[in-house]
């Protein structure tokens, strides 16, 4: 075992002494695999506040399976709380920081395997990146979605009933009393926010890749089912160690394609277009952004979950969860192994779809194509991403005048002041991986636009990114970004921008000669943040089209 390097041999007497100090028994020292429980428990993220029970369940499972459990931890950021201010600069960068921290801890202590306990937006992909990079037997436990809130006998959720409610209040269609009531009821307790936002999308991706137990993604955070899955995951990792079944045996190109198809079928978050390529890169798999669009053309959207529809994650769970989705998609999925010991087709073959409105068949899909589309054109030569599942038919083709802002704050102020009108194309730039730095989410501006009733008449384009809760014609990940001198940096107020989602085009209708003149005059602005971790992050991060991964060739800011 890997852990033999810290516990076998006369020269390891000091190491054993330190291990005995932690309470390891003599029998465990000789015979038990050492298993890390990598937890991201914190009191400030609703999706993570219930982890103490799950940590205990995993620990019991590891010991029942014959292993020796060691608890370790990584930090986490709540995207909802970090949204709309300086804090959001730090969200995406924590993804890579989490992967690096896990690498350091696991390699330093020579663990034989891991159970990763995670749930929310950047934490799950960070852990999956580490799993692919370290390639030791691993099971991932995603802690599960939140129950829907209830107010006035209607189910409520975070984005629709708080972020968008701000816009409704600003537009005069909601009272302060009602807004105050909603903010207390929209998020009723533990779990990841109850729509198909980034956290739940990534949980579904994790199960679809094959790294978590069947049923894990949608089992509710408050359920006994989730605790049983946590216990069984602890037992399972010990079996994987004995079999020497490693993440890269599961994280193949075919497995990633399966995960993308499930994501597309569910109408998941556009953030997966950043995270899945980054995870694949760490697992040694090449997965270009265009893969999403190729698969989207042949993957119907068979679920309609908030924000693109009215259902919530609890509906998906009660309908049969990811196994039921896989059953409907079986003809499109590769038959590859999972940590369960069962292949994807075997899992799909015994699944049952309990509700054919929540999870439709391929022949009765909500939409013929998947939820995400990749656009290219003169405004985004290297690509941009849109959640087409959340765009109404009349906004699939848009042509309008650009209204440009060089930061999210400027855009938000002008939107709230009523200076954005129907027919405008809002451009928010210098918010990319380098320019942000950190590629902030634009949920506050997009939710304000939706709350003011403009989501079907105003488009928003950014080199930043969007929350999984964004809806409307919102195009993000524009590459090259403004900080790299991409075309988005050269747009002027009043320029005509043309968006054609069916044809996968996003063009700036300005003559090439004029663009060349603008490029000559453009000067890179000074970084917004001049000290700390984000300076190093901005120097080494790649473009959104490459998954916003760290590039070793850029170390030192070259």
Buried (B, 14 or more C-beta within 10 A) or exposed (E): BBBEEBBBEEEBEEBBEEBEEEEBEEEBBEEBBBBBBBBBBBEEBBBBBBBEBBBBBBBBBBBEBBBBBBEBBBEBBBBBBBBBEEBBBBBBBBBBBBBBBBBEBBEEBBBBBBBBBBBBBBBBBBBBBBBBBBBBBBBBBBBBBBBBBEBEEEBBBBBBBBBBBBBBBBBEEBEEEBBEBBBEBBBBEBBBBBBBBBBBBBBBBBBBBBBBBBBBBBBBBBBEBBBBBBBBBBBBBBBBBBEEBBBBBBBBBBBBBBBBBBBBBBBBBBBBBBBBBBBBBBBEBEBBBEBBBEBBEEBBBBBBBBBBBEBBBBBBBEBBBBBBBBBBBBEBBBBBBBBBEBBBBBBBBEBEBEBEEBBBEBEEBBBEBBBBBBBBBBBBBBBBBBBBBBBEEEBBBBBBEBBBBBBBBEBBEBBBEEEBEEEBBBBBBBBBBBBBBBBBBBBBBBBBBBBBBBBBBBBBBBBBBBBBBBBBBBBBBBBBBBBBBBBBBBBEEEBEBBBBBEEBBBBBEBEEEEBEEBEEEEEEEEBBBEEEBBEBBBBBBBBBBBBBBBBEEBEEEE
